[in-house]
Amino acid sequence: MKPPLKIALACALAAMATAGLAAGSAIASVGGKATVLVRMSSSEPMAALARETDPTFYFVQPEDHYDGAYFYAVARDPFATGDEHKLIDQAPYRYSHGGYGLLAWLLSFGRLSMIPNVLLILNLIGMGAAGALMSAIAVRYGRSGWWGLVIALSPGLIYAVTADTAEPVAIAFAAAGVLAWANKQRVWAAAILSIAVLCKEPMLVVPVGLLLWEALTWRRARPSLPPWKGFATTLTPLAVFFGWQAYLWTRFHQFAVFAGKQNLVLSKPFRGWFDAIRFANTYTLQGFDRMSYATVSLALIVVFAAVLVVGSVRSLWMRSPFAPMFLLLFLLDVFVTWYLLFYPKDLVRWSAIPLAVLPGVFLDLRTDGLRSSRDGGALPP
């Protein structure tokens, strides 16, 4: 086995090990029931169906409910034609990023009792695949394959595995799409990126960022014709995403991506950041329990803000296809609401995608001298 493959395998195993240890400890703490990761309480409407499917289903306390319950519902009712979509709140918004649930539905082969296990297996495979693919991308662009360890060491991705949410799977598909695009495997890139954007809406920054990079590369090179194949590759995932939104309109009569509780407030840039910092400082004065997580929250907010600033400043030079992706993520984060930043569990999940993109921002494809001419049309002259 060649050294780059060994390193990629090591990164994959490390990512699966860290995530597996965290998820395994949660499962072991309740007697070996993977249903605990769904984070569904016995008092919510979906509980009756879950109990009917699996009498041993493990329910958490109502205040411990989390988003895995929504992906579980989508996996049971992937096209919103049954009863499950009627039993969850903000259903159109949940289905807007239902790709993870759709995959679980496909791989459970109609056996509803398998869904919790499939959700976990998908995320563990996603962690391993993302680690190996990030390693391969780093090697592809002349960097150490050990950059793939960024997946194994991501708190947000590890937490996502313990809560049955979609980030590991979404990042794995996005990384696979970028690698296929870089190697001019355009059909594969379009198909894989289409799955990524259905898993998480922020993944739209990947095809849009690649589209902007294709346009920038063309402008710098000034060839006679635009790279229509490259444009088609990056536009296809956008067409798939809006096609899914059109289908959801027929089911819910709402534009699904905007149908939920607002995560973004476009009229008030940075307001969520100021509010989150203010709340954190207030909570540090309200007893030991609140102080304990508010001080951690404040530290995480400051670190995440620094990551966004450093990555965005570097991205302004537009030296790699990851630069426009990161700038788009920065623009998105300018408008986030306070609750995506104040609560550590949500902040580590939300920051997982920018942290995965960050290493690529420090590439410089104009000076690095890639080892081969297989640059996917990505290297400016």
C-alpha positions as YAML, in Angstrom:
chain: A
units: angstrom
residues:
- id: 1
  name: MET
  ca: [0.00, 0.00, 0.00]
- id: 2
  name: LYS
  ca: [1.38, 3.41, -0.98]
- id: 3
  name: PRO
  ca: [2.13, 5.90, 1.82]
- id: 4
  name: PRO
  ca: [-0.72, 8.31, 0.87]
- id: 5
  name: LEU
  ca: [-3.20, 5.45, 1.04]
- id: 6
  name: LYS
  ca: [-1.84, 4.34, 4.41]
- id: 7
  name: ILE
  ca: [-2.22, 7.86, 5.75]
- id: 8
  name: ALA
  ca: [-5.75, 8.17, 4.36]
- id: 9
  name: LEU
  ca: [-6.66, 4.84, 5.97]
- id: 10
  name: ALA
  ca: [-5.18, 5.99, 9.27]
- id: 11
  name: CYS
  ca: [-7.22, 9.22, 9.12]
- id: 12
  name: ALA
  ca: [-10.36, 7.21, 8.37]
- id: 13
  name: LEU
  ca: [-9.77, 4.82, 11.26]
- id: 14
  name: ALA
  ca: [-8.99, 7.69, 13.63]
- id: 15
  name: ALA
  ca: [-12.22, 9.49, 12.69]
- id: 16
  name: MET
  ca: [-14.30, 6.35, 13.13]
- id: 17
  name: ALA
  ca: [-12.56, 5.57, 16.41]
- id: 18
  name: THR
  ca: [-13.17, 8.98, 18.03]
- id: 19
  name: ALA
  ca: [-16.79, 9.07, 16.89]
- id: 20
  name: GLY
  ca: [-17.36, 5.42, 17.72]
- id: 21
  name: LEU
  ca: [-15.96, 5.83, 21.20]
- id: 22
  name: ALA
  ca: [-18.26, 8.77, 21.92]
- id: 23
  name: ALA
  ca: [-21.36, 7.11, 20.45]
- id: 24
  name: GLY
  ca: [-20.49, 3.76, 21.99]
- id: 25
  name: SER
  ca: [-20.19, 5.23, 25.46]
- id: 26
  name: ALA
  ca: [-23.62, 6.86, 25.10]
- id: 27
  name: ILE
  ca: [-25.14, 3.57, 23.94]
- id: 28
  name: ALA
  ca: [-23.42, 1.56, 26.69]
- id: 29
  name: SER
  ca: [-24.71, 3.94, 29.34]
- id: 30
  name: VAL
  ca: [-28.31, 2.87, 28.57]
- id: 31
  name: GLY
  ca: [-27.73, -0.84, 28.20]
- id: 32
  name: GLY
  ca: [-26.69, -1.00, 24.56]
- id: 33
  name: LYS
  ca: [-29.64, 0.72, 22.87]
- id: 34
  name: ALA
  ca: [-28.68, 2.77, 19.80]
- id: 35
  name: THR
  ca: [-32.12, 4.40, 19.93]
- id: 36
  name: VAL
  ca: [-30.77, 6.71, 22.65]
- id: 37
  name: LEU
  ca: [-28.91, 8.61, 19.91]
- id: 38
  name: VAL
  ca: [-32.20, 9.59, 18.28]
- id: 39
  name: ARG
  ca: [-32.82, 11.81, 21.33]
- id: 40
  name: MET
  ca: [-36.60, 11.44, 21.26]
- id: 41
  name: SER
  ca: [-38.70, 11.97, 24.37]
- id: 42
  name: SER
  ca: [-41.69, 9.82, 25.32]
- id: 43
  name: SER
  ca: [-43.95, 12.87, 25.41]
- id: 44
  name: GLU
  ca: [-43.66, 13.93, 21.77]
- id: 45
  name: PRO
  ca: [-46.10, 12.83, 19.03]
- id: 46
  name: MET
  ca: [-43.60, 10.58, 17.24]
- id: 47
  name: ALA
  ca: [-43.05, 8.49, 20.37]
- id: 48
  name: ALA
  ca: [-46.13, 6.32, 19.88]
- id: 49
  name: LEU
  ca: [-44.99, 5.21, 16.41]
- id: 50
  name: ALA
  ca: [-41.44, 4.62, 17.63]
- id: 51
  name: ARG
  ca: [-42.71, 2.49, 20.55]
- id: 52
  name: GLU
  ca: [-45.00, 0.54, 18.21]
- id: 53
  name: THR
  ca: [-42.04, -0.24, 15.95]
- id: 54
  name: ASP
  ca: [-39.67, -1.05, 18.80]
- id: 55
  name: PRO
  ca: [-41.10, -1.65, 22.29]
- id: 56
  name: THR
  ca: [-37.59, -1.30, 23.73]
- id: 57
  name: PHE
  ca: [-37.02, 2.14, 22.15]
- id: 58
  name: TYR
  ca: [-35.05, 4.30, 24.58]
- id: 59
  name: PHE
  ca: [-36.64, 7.69, 25.22]
- id: 60
  name: VAL
  ca: [-34.79, 10.64, 26.73]
- id: 61
  name: GLN
  ca: [-36.19, 13.29, 29.02]
- id: 62
  name: PRO
  ca: [-38.27, 15.98, 27.24]
- id: 63
  name: GLU
  ca: [-35.58, 18.61, 27.79]
- id: 64
  name: ASP
  ca: [-33.01, 16.28, 26.16]
- id: 65
  name: HIS
  ca: [-34.87, 16.10, 22.84]
- id: 66
  name: TYR
  ca: [-32.65, 16.85, 19.84]
- id: 67
  name: ASP
  ca: [-32.57, 16.88, 16.05]
- id: 68
  name: GLY
  ca: [-31.95, 13.17, 15.52]
- id: 69
  name: ALA
  ca: [-35.67, 12.69, 16.14]
- id: 70
  name: TYR
  ca: [-36.39, 14.63, 12.95]
- id: 71
  name: PHE
  ca: [-34.02, 12.56, 10.81]
- id: 72
  name: TYR
  ca: [-35.61, 9.45, 12.29]
- id: 73
  name: ALA
  ca: [-39.03, 10.75, 11.20]
- id: 74
  name: VAL
  ca: [-37.76, 11.54, 7.69]
- id: 75
  name: ALA
  ca: [-36.26, 8.06, 7.42]
- id: 76
  name: ARG
  ca: [-39.66, 6.56, 8.22]
- id: 77
  name: ASP
  ca: [-41.55, 8.89, 5.84]
- id: 78
  name: PRO
  ca: [-38.95, 10.10, 3.30]
- id: 79
  name: PHE
  ca: [-41.31, 11.74, 0.82]
- id: 80
  name: ALA
  ca: [-43.78, 13.17, 3.34]
- id: 81
  name: THR
  ca: [-46.59, 10.91, 2.19]
- id: 82
  name: GLY
  ca: [-47.26, 9.08, 5.48]
- id: 83
  name: ASP
  ca: [-48.13, 10.14, 9.01]
- id: 84
  name: GLU
  ca: [-44.68, 10.88, 10.44]
- id: 85
  name: HIS
  ca: [-44.25, 14.27, 8.79]
- id: 86
  name: LYS
  ca: [-47.44, 15.40, 10.53]
- id: 87
  name: LEU
  ca: [-46.01, 14.54, 13.95]
- id: 88
  name: ILE
  ca: [-42.90, 16.74, 13.98]
- id: 89
  name: ASP
  ca: [-42.61, 20.49, 14.33]
- id: 90
  name: GLN
  ca: [-41.45, 22.64, 11.42]
- id: 91
  name: ALA
  ca: [-41.76, 19.65, 9.10]
- id: 92
  name: PRO
  ca: [-41.09, 21.52, 5.81]
- id: 93
  name: TYR
  ca: [-37.80, 22.84, 7.17]
- id: 94
  name: ARG
  ca: [-36.79, 19.40, 8.46]
- id: 95
  name: TYR
  ca: [-37.44, 17.87, 5.05]
- id: 96
  name: SER
  ca: [-35.47, 20.64, 3.34]
- id: 97
  name: HIS
  ca: [-32.28, 18.92, 4.51]
- id: 98
  name: GLY
  ca: [-33.67, 15.40, 4.59]
- id: 99
  name: GLY
  ca: [-30.91, 13.70, 2.57]
- id: 100
  name: TYR
  ca: [-29.49, 11.90, 5.58]
- id: 101
  name: GLY
  ca: [-32.93, 10.54, 6.43]
- id: 102
  name: LEU
  ca: [-33.49, 9.53, 2.81]
- id: 103
  name: LEU
  ca: [-30.24, 7.57, 2.83]
- id: 104
  name: ALA
  ca: [-31.25, 5.84, 6.07]
- id: 105
  name: TRP
  ca: [-34.60, 4.92, 4.49]
- id: 106
  name: LEU
  ca: [-32.83, 3.41, 1.47]
- id: 107
  name: LEU
  ca: [-30.38, 1.40, 3.56]
- id: 108
  name: SER
  ca: [-32.93, 0.15, 6.08]
- id: 109
  name: PHE
  ca: [-34.82, -1.62, 3.24]
- id: 110
  name: GLY
  ca: [-38.21, -0.85, 4.73]
- id: 111
  name: ARG
  ca: [-37.43, -2.30, 8.16]
- id: 112
  name: LEU
  ca: [-38.35, 0.56, 10.47]
- id: 113
  name: SER
  ca: [-36.73, -1.04, 13.50]
- id: 114
  name: MET
  ca: [-33.34, -0.83, 11.74]
- id: 115
  name: ILE
  ca: [-33.44, 2.94, 11.24]
- id: 116
  name: PRO
  ca: [-31.66, 4.00, 14.48]
- id: 117
  name: ASN
  ca: [-28.83, 1.55, 13.77]
- id: 118
  name: VAL
  ca: [-28.60, 2.68, 10.14]
- id: 119
  name: LEU
  ca: [-28.41, 6.34, 11.18]
- id: 120
  name: LEU
  ca: [-25.45, 5.50, 13.40]
- id: 121
  name: ILE
  ca: [-23.73, 3.32, 10.80]
- id: 122
  name: LEU
  ca: [-24.14, 6.01, 8.14]
- id: 123
  name: ASN
  ca: [-22.50, 8.59, 10.37]
- id: 124
  name: LEU
  ca: [-19.62, 6.30, 11.33]
- id: 125
  name: ILE
  ca: [-19.00, 5.50, 7.66]
- id: 126
  name: GLY
  ca: [-19.33, 9.21, 6.91]
- id: 127
  name: MET
  ca: [-16.66, 10.02, 9.49]
- id: 128
  name: GLY
  ca: [-14.28, 7.45, 8.05]
- id: 129
  name: ALA
  ca: [-14.95, 8.48, 4.47]
- id: 130
  name: ALA
  ca: [-14.58, 12.18, 5.30]
- id: 131
  name: GLY
  ca: [-11.25, 11.55, 7.04]
- id: 132
  name: ALA
  ca: [-9.87, 9.55, 4.10]
- id: 133
  name: LEU
  ca: [-11.21, 11.98, 1.50]
- id: 134
  name: MET
  ca: [-9.86, 15.05, 3.27]
- id: 135
  name: SER
  ca: [-6.50, 13.30, 3.38]
- id: 136
  name: ALA
  ca: [-6.74, 12.55, -0.36]
- id: 137
  name: ILE
  ca: [-7.67, 16.17, -1.14]
- id: 138
  name: ALA
  ca: [-4.66, 17.42, 0.83]
- id: 139
  name: VAL
  ca: [-2.34, 15.07, -1.05]
- id: 140
  name: ARG
  ca: [-3.99, 16.00, -4.35]
- id: 141
  name: TYR
  ca: [-3.07, 19.62, -3.74]
- id: 142
  name: GLY
  ca: [0.46, 18.95, -2.53]
- id: 143
  name: ARG
  ca: [-0.10, 18.94, 1.23]
- id: 144
  name: SER
  ca: [0.39, 16.32, 3.94]
- id: 145
  name: GLY
  ca: [-2.25, 13.63, 4.02]
- id: 146
  name: TRP
  ca: [-2.37, 14.00, 7.79]
- id: 147
  name: TRP
  ca: [-4.64, 17.01, 7.25]
- id: 148
  name: GLY
  ca: [-7.36, 14.36, 7.16]
- id: 149
  name: LEU
  ca: [-7.15, 14.18, 10.96]
- id: 150
  name: VAL
  ca: [-9.17, 17.41, 11.07]
- id: 151
  name: ILE
  ca: [-12.24, 15.14, 10.87]
- id: 152
  name: ALA
  ca: [-11.21, 12.89, 13.75]
- id: 153
  name: LEU
  ca: [-10.52, 15.93, 15.93]
- id: 154
  name: SER
  ca: [-13.69, 17.89, 15.14]
- id: 155
  name: PRO
  ca: [-15.88, 18.19, 18.28]
- id: 156
  name: GLY
  ca: [-18.88, 19.14, 16.16]
- id: 157
  name: LEU
  ca: [-18.68, 16.05, 13.99]
- id: 158
  name: ILE
  ca: [-18.17, 13.75, 16.96]
- id: 159
  name: TYR
  ca: [-21.15, 15.32, 18.68]
- id: 160
  name: ALA
  ca: [-23.22, 14.91, 15.51]
- id: 161
  name: VAL
  ca: [-22.60, 11.16, 15.59]
- id: 162
  name: THR
  ca: [-23.85, 10.98, 19.18]
- id: 163
  name: ALA
  ca: [-27.04, 12.84, 18.21]
- id: 164
  name: ASP
  ca: [-27.87, 11.28, 14.80]
- id: 165
  name: THR
  ca: [-27.47, 14.52, 12.84]
- id: 166
  name: ALA
  ca: [-26.26, 14.88, 9.27]
- id: 167
  name: GLU
  ca: [-22.93, 16.74, 9.38]
- id: 168
  name: PRO
  ca: [-20.54, 13.75, 8.98]
- id: 169
  name: VAL
  ca: [-22.45, 12.35, 6.00]
- id: 170
  name: ALA
  ca: [-22.82, 15.79, 4.40]
- id: 171
  name: ILE
  ca: [-19.11, 16.58, 4.72]
- id: 172
  name: ALA
  ca: [-18.15, 13.15, 3.38]
- id: 173
  name: PHE
  ca: [-20.24, 13.66, 0.23]
- id: 174
  name: ALA
  ca: [-18.97, 17.21, -0.17]
- id: 175
  name: ALA
  ca: [-15.34, 16.06, 0.11]
- id: 176
  name: ALA
  ca: [-15.95, 13.25, -2.40]
- id: 177
  name: GLY
  ca: [-17.52, 15.74, -4.79]
- id: 178
  name: VAL
  ca: [-14.60, 18.16, -4.52]
- id: 179
  name: LEU
  ca: [-12.10, 15.37, -5.16]
- id: 180
  name: ALA
  ca: [-14.07, 14.16, -8.20]
- id: 181
  name: TRP
  ca: [-14.28, 17.73, -9.50]
- id: 182
  name: ALA
  ca: [-10.53, 18.24, -9.05]
- id: 183
  name: ASN
  ca: [-9.88, 15.07, -11.07]
- id: 184
  name: LYS
  ca: [-12.28, 16.13, -13.86]
- id: 185
  name: GLN
  ca: [-14.77, 13.37, -13.01]
- id: 186
  name: ARG
  ca: [-17.57, 15.78, -13.69]
- id: 187
  name: VAL
  ca: [-20.56, 13.43, -13.74]
- id: 188
  name: TRP
  ca: [-19.53, 11.89, -10.44]
- id: 189
  name: ALA
  ca: [-18.86, 15.32, -8.97]
- id: 190
  name: ALA
  ca: [-22.30, 16.60, -9.96]
- id: 191
  name: ALA
  ca: [-24.07, 13.53, -8.57]
- id: 192
  name: ILE
  ca: [-22.15, 13.42, -5.29]
- id: 193
  name: LEU
  ca: [-22.46, 17.15, -4.61]
- id: 194
  name: SER
  ca: [-26.18, 16.86, -5.26]
- id: 195
  name: ILE
  ca: [-26.46, 14.43, -2.36]
- id: 196
  name: ALA
  ca: [-24.35, 16.72, -0.14]
- id: 197
  name: VAL
  ca: [-26.65, 19.72, -0.61]
- id: 198
  name: LEU
  ca: [-29.70, 17.61, 0.23]
- id: 199
  name: CYS
  ca: [-28.10, 16.62, 3.54]
- id: 200
  name: LYS
  ca: [-27.33, 20.15, 4.79]
- id: 201
  name: GLU
  ca: [-28.27, 23.50, 3.23]
- id: 202
  name: PRO
  ca: [-24.89, 25.14, 4.09]
- id: 203
  name: MET
  ca: [-23.31, 22.59, 1.73]
- id: 204
  name: LEU
  ca: [-24.63, 24.76, -1.09]
- id: 205
  name: VAL
  ca: [-21.48, 26.82, -0.58]
- id: 206
  name: VAL
  ca: [-19.45, 23.94, -2.08]
- id: 207
  name: PRO
  ca: [-20.93, 23.89, -5.62]
- id: 208
  name: VAL
  ca: [-21.40, 27.68, -5.56]
- id: 209
  name: GLY
  ca: [-17.79, 28.13, -4.44]
- id: 210
  name: LEU
  ca: [-16.56, 25.79, -7.18]
- id: 211
  name: LEU
  ca: [-18.70, 27.67, -9.72]
- id: 212
  name: LEU
  ca: [-17.12, 30.97, -8.65]
- id: 213
  name: TRP
  ca: [-13.67, 29.39, -8.85]
- id: 214
  name: GLU
  ca: [-14.38, 28.09, -12.36]
- id: 215
  name: ALA
  ca: [-15.47, 31.58, -13.40]
- id: 216
  name: LEU
  ca: [-12.40, 33.19, -11.77]
- id: 217
  name: THR
  ca: [-10.08, 30.67, -13.39]
- id: 218
  name: TRP
  ca: [-11.64, 31.32, -16.79]
- id: 219
  name: ARG
  ca: [-11.32, 35.08, -16.33]
- id: 220
  name: ARG
  ca: [-7.66, 34.81, -15.34]
- id: 221
  name: ALA
  ca: [-6.78, 32.47, -18.19]
- id: 222
  name: ARG
  ca: [-8.91, 34.38, -20.75]
- id: 223
  name: PRO
  ca: [-9.54, 31.40, -23.09]
- id: 224
  name: SER
  ca: [-11.78, 31.76, -26.10]
- id: 225
  name: LEU
  ca: [-14.73, 29.86, -24.60]
- id: 226
  name: PRO
  ca: [-16.05, 29.55, -21.05]
- id: 227
  name: PRO
  ca: [-15.66, 26.12, -19.33]
- id: 228
  name: TRP
  ca: [-19.26, 25.07, -19.90]
- id: 229
  name: LYS
  ca: [-18.68, 21.54, -18.61]
- id: 230
  name: GLY
  ca: [-17.29, 22.91, -15.36]
- id: 231
  name: PHE
  ca: [-20.22, 25.28, -15.00]
- id: 232
  name: ALA
  ca: [-22.69, 22.46, -15.66]
- id: 233
  name: THR
  ca: [-21.02, 20.31, -13.01]
- id: 234
  name: THR
  ca: [-21.44, 22.93, -10.32]
- id: 235
  name: LEU
  ca: [-24.90, 24.09, -11.38]
- id: 236
  name: THR
  ca: [-26.39, 20.59, -11.32]
- id: 237
  name: PRO
  ca: [-26.44, 20.30, -7.49]
- id: 238
  name: LEU
  ca: [-28.20, 23.67, -7.31]
- id: 239
  name: ALA
  ca: [-30.83, 22.43, -9.76]
- id: 240
  name: VAL
  ca: [-31.30, 19.26, -7.68]
- id: 241
  name: PHE
  ca: [-31.68, 21.27, -4.48]
- id: 242
  name: PHE
  ca: [-34.30, 23.60, -5.93]
- id: 243
  name: GLY
  ca: [-36.02, 20.65, -7.58]
- id: 244
  name: TRP
  ca: [-36.36, 19.07, -4.13]
- id: 245
  name: GLN
  ca: [-37.68, 22.37, -2.81]
- id: 246
  name: ALA
  ca: [-40.27, 22.37, -5.61]
- id: 247
  name: TYR
  ca: [-41.37, 18.86, -4.63]
- id: 248
  name: LEU
  ca: [-41.68, 19.90, -0.99]
- id: 249
  name: TRP
  ca: [-43.84, 22.84, -2.10]
- id: 250
  name: THR
  ca: [-46.32, 20.33, -3.50]
- id: 251
  name: ARG
  ca: [-46.43, 18.59, -0.12]
- id: 252
  name: PHE
  ca: [-46.36, 21.53, 2.29]
- id: 253
  name: HIS
  ca: [-47.24, 24.58, 0.18]
- id: 254
  name: GLN
  ca: [-44.29, 26.43, 1.68]
- id: 255
  name: PHE
  ca: [-40.77, 27.19, 0.54]
- id: 256
  name: ALA
  ca: [-39.29, 24.57, 2.83]
- id: 257
  name: VAL
  ca: [-35.82, 26.01, 3.41]
- id: 258
  name: PHE
  ca: [-37.35, 29.14, 4.96]
- id: 259
  name: ALA
  ca: [-40.26, 27.43, 6.69]
- id: 260
  name: GLY
  ca: [-38.66, 26.77, 10.07]
- id: 261
  name: LYS
  ca: [-37.63, 28.86, 13.01]
- id: 262
  name: GLN
  ca: [-35.24, 31.41, 11.59]
- id: 263
  name: ASN
  ca: [-31.58, 30.53, 11.94]
- id: 264
  name: LEU
  ca: [-30.63, 33.66, 10.02]
- id: 265
  name: VAL
  ca: [-31.75, 37.27, 10.45]
- id: 266
  name: LEU
  ca: [-30.74, 39.02, 7.25]
- id: 267
  name: SER
  ca: [-31.80, 42.45, 8.48]
- id: 268
  name: LYS
  ca: [-29.44, 42.43, 11.48]
- id: 269
  name: PRO
  ca: [-25.85, 41.47, 10.65]
- id: 270
  name: PHE
  ca: [-23.74, 40.46, 13.67]
- id: 271
  name: ARG
  ca: [-26.74, 40.89, 16.00]
- id: 272
  name: GLY
  ca: [-26.70, 37.18, 16.88]
- id: 273
  name: TRP
  ca: [-23.03, 37.39, 17.83]
- id: 274
  name: PHE
  ca: [-23.52, 40.38, 20.11]
- id: 275
  name: ASP
  ca: [-26.56, 38.77, 21.75]
- id: 276
  name: ALA
  ca: [-24.77, 35.45, 22.29]
- id: 277
  name: ILE
  ca: [-21.80, 37.18, 23.94]
- id: 278
  name: ARG
  ca: [-24.12, 39.30, 26.08]
- id: 279
  name: PHE
  ca: [-26.11, 36.26, 27.22]
- id: 280
  name: ALA
  ca: [-22.93, 34.32, 27.99]
- id: 281
  name: ASN
  ca: [-21.59, 37.12, 30.17]
- id: 282
  name: THR
  ca: [-24.95, 37.45, 31.93]
- id: 283
  name: TYR
  ca: [-25.20, 33.72, 32.64]
- id: 284
  name: THR
  ca: [-21.75, 33.61, 34.23]
- id: 285
  name: LEU
  ca: [-23.29, 35.58, 37.13]
- id: 286
  name: GLN
  ca: [-26.31, 33.31, 37.64]
- id: 287
  name: GLY
  ca: [-25.09, 30.31, 39.59]
- id: 288
  name: PHE
  ca: [-22.61, 27.49, 39.12]
- id: 289
  name: ASP
  ca: [-24.48, 25.45, 36.49]
- id: 290
  name: ARG
  ca: [-25.15, 28.39, 34.19]
- id: 291
  name: MET
  ca: [-21.68, 29.77, 34.76]
- id: 292
  name: SER
  ca: [-20.15, 26.41, 33.83]
- id: 293
  name: TYR
  ca: [-21.55, 26.27, 30.31]
- id: 294
  name: ALA
  ca: [-21.71, 30.04, 29.73]
- id: 295
  name: THR
  ca: [-17.96, 30.45, 30.24]
- id: 296
  name: VAL
  ca: [-17.32, 27.58, 27.81]
- id: 297
  name: SER
  ca: [-19.79, 29.13, 25.38]
- id: 298
  name: LEU
  ca: [-17.99, 32.47, 25.52]
- id: 299
  name: ALA
  ca: [-14.62, 30.87, 24.81]
- id: 300
  name: LEU
  ca: [-16.03, 28.89, 21.86]
- id: 301
  name: ILE
  ca: [-17.69, 31.98, 20.40]
- id: 302
  name: VAL
  ca: [-14.43, 33.92, 20.51]
- id: 303
  name: VAL
  ca: [-12.45, 31.06, 18.94]
- id: 304
  name: PHE
  ca: [-15.04, 30.54, 16.20]
- id: 305
  name: ALA
  ca: [-15.08, 34.27, 15.44]
- id: 306
  name: ALA
  ca: [-11.28, 34.22, 15.15]
- id: 307
  name: VAL
  ca: [-11.45, 31.23, 12.79]
- id: 308
  name: LEU
  ca: [-13.94, 33.05, 10.58]
- id: 309
  name: VAL
  ca: [-11.89, 36.25, 10.50]
- id: 310
  name: VAL
  ca: [-8.55, 34.55, 9.81]
- id: 311
  name: GLY
  ca: [-10.02, 32.25, 7.18]
- id: 312
  name: SER
  ca: [-11.90, 35.07, 5.47]
- id: 313
  name: VAL
  ca: [-8.90, 37.40, 5.33]
- id: 314
  name: ARG
  ca: [-6.84, 34.63, 3.78]
- id: 315
  name: SER
  ca: [-9.66, 33.81, 1.37]
- id: 316
  name: LEU
  ca: [-9.71, 37.35, -0.06]
- id: 317
  name: TRP
  ca: [-6.65, 36.44, -2.15]
- id: 318
  name: MET
  ca: [-8.68, 33.74, -3.90]
- id: 319
  name: ARG
  ca: [-5.80, 31.29, -4.19]
- id: 320
  name: SER
  ca: [-7.81, 28.06, -4.03]
- id: 321
  name: PRO
  ca: [-11.33, 26.80, -4.74]
- id: 322
  name: PHE
  ca: [-11.90, 26.65, -0.98]
- id: 323
  name: ALA
  ca: [-11.54, 30.42, -0.65]
- id: 324
  name: PRO
  ca: [-14.94, 31.33, -2.16]
- id: 325
  name: MET
  ca: [-16.54, 28.54, -0.12]
- id: 326
  name: PHE
  ca: [-15.16, 30.00, 3.10]
- id: 327
  name: LEU
  ca: [-16.17, 33.55, 2.19]
- id: 328
  name: LEU
  ca: [-19.71, 32.34, 1.56]
- id: 329
  name: LEU
  ca: [-19.72, 30.61, 4.95]
- id: 330
  name: PHE
  ca: [-18.49, 33.83, 6.54]
- id: 331
  name: LEU
  ca: [-21.32, 35.78, 4.92]
- id: 332
  name: LEU
  ca: [-23.76, 33.17, 6.19]
- id: 333
  name: ASP
  ca: [-22.39, 33.38, 9.72]
- id: 334
  name: VAL
  ca: [-22.70, 37.15, 9.82]
- id: 335
  name: PHE
  ca: [-26.47, 36.71, 10.02]
- id: 336
  name: VAL
  ca: [-26.85, 33.72, 12.37]
- id: 337
  name: THR
  ca: [-29.11, 34.04, 15.38]
- id: 338
  name: TRP
  ca: [-27.83, 33.89, 18.93]
- id: 339
  name: TYR
  ca: [-29.02, 30.37, 19.74]
- id: 340
  name: LEU
  ca: [-26.73, 28.84, 17.10]
- id: 341
  name: LEU
  ca: [-23.81, 30.45, 18.93]
- id: 342
  name: PHE
  ca: [-24.76, 30.57, 22.60]
- id: 343
  name: TYR
  ca: [-25.36, 26.86, 23.22]
- id: 344
  name: PRO
  ca: [-22.08, 24.89, 22.92]
- id: 345
  name: LYS
  ca: [-23.79, 21.82, 21.43]
- id: 346
  name: ASP
  ca: [-25.19, 23.91, 18.56]
- id: 347
  name: LEU
  ca: [-22.06, 26.00, 18.12]
- id: 348
  name: VAL
  ca: [-19.75, 23.02, 17.70]
- id: 349
  name: ARG
  ca: [-22.13, 21.53, 15.10]
- id: 350
  name: TRP
  ca: [-22.49, 24.83, 13.24]
- id: 351
  name: SER
  ca: [-18.74, 25.45, 13.18]
- id: 352
  name: ALA
  ca: [-17.89, 21.94, 11.93]
- id: 353
  name: ILE
  ca: [-18.30, 22.87, 8.26]
- id: 354
  name: PRO
  ca: [-16.12, 26.04, 8.32]
- id: 355
  name: LEU
  ca: [-13.47, 24.14, 10.27]
- id: 356
  name: ALA
  ca: [-13.45, 21.39, 7.63]
- id: 357
  name: VAL
  ca: [-13.03, 23.96, 4.83]
- id: 358
  name: LEU
  ca: [-10.40, 26.04, 6.65]
- id: 359
  name: PRO
  ca: [-7.26, 23.99, 5.75]
- id: 360
  name: GLY
  ca: [-8.02, 24.37, 2.05]
- id: 361
  name: VAL
  ca: [-8.07, 28.15, 2.39]
- id: 362
  name: PHE
  ca: [-4.32, 28.12, 2.98]
- id: 363
  name: LEU
  ca: [-3.56, 26.47, -0.35]
- id: 364
  name: ASP
  ca: [-2.03, 28.69, -3.02]
- id: 365
  name: LEU
  ca: [-2.60, 27.08, -6.39]
- id: 366
  name: ARG
  ca: [-0.72, 29.82, -8.20]
- id: 367
  name: THR
  ca: [2.58, 29.07, -6.49]
- id: 368
  name: ASP
  ca: [2.38, 25.60, -5.01]
- id: 369
  name: GLY
  ca: [3.15, 23.81, -8.28]
- id: 370
  name: LEU
  ca: [0.85, 20.84, -8.24]
- id: 371
  name: ARG
  ca: [2.56, 17.59, -8.92]
- id: 372
  name: SER
  ca: [0.65, 16.90, -12.12]
- id: 373
  name: SER
  ca: [-1.37, 18.70, -14.74]
- id: 374
  name: ARG
  ca: [-4.55, 16.91, -13.54]
- id: 375
  name: ASP
  ca: [-5.82, 20.08, -11.92]
- id: 376
  name: GLY
  ca: [-9.40, 19.76, -13.10]
- id: 377
  name: GLY
  ca: [-9.07, 23.09, -14.83]
- id: 378
  name: ALA
  ca: [-8.56, 24.60, -11.40]
- id: 379
  name: LEU
  ca: [-5.03, 26.02, -11.61]
- id: 380
  name: PRO
  ca: [-4.81, 29.61, -12.93]
- id: 381
  name: PRO
  ca: [-1.84, 30.43, -15.15]
...
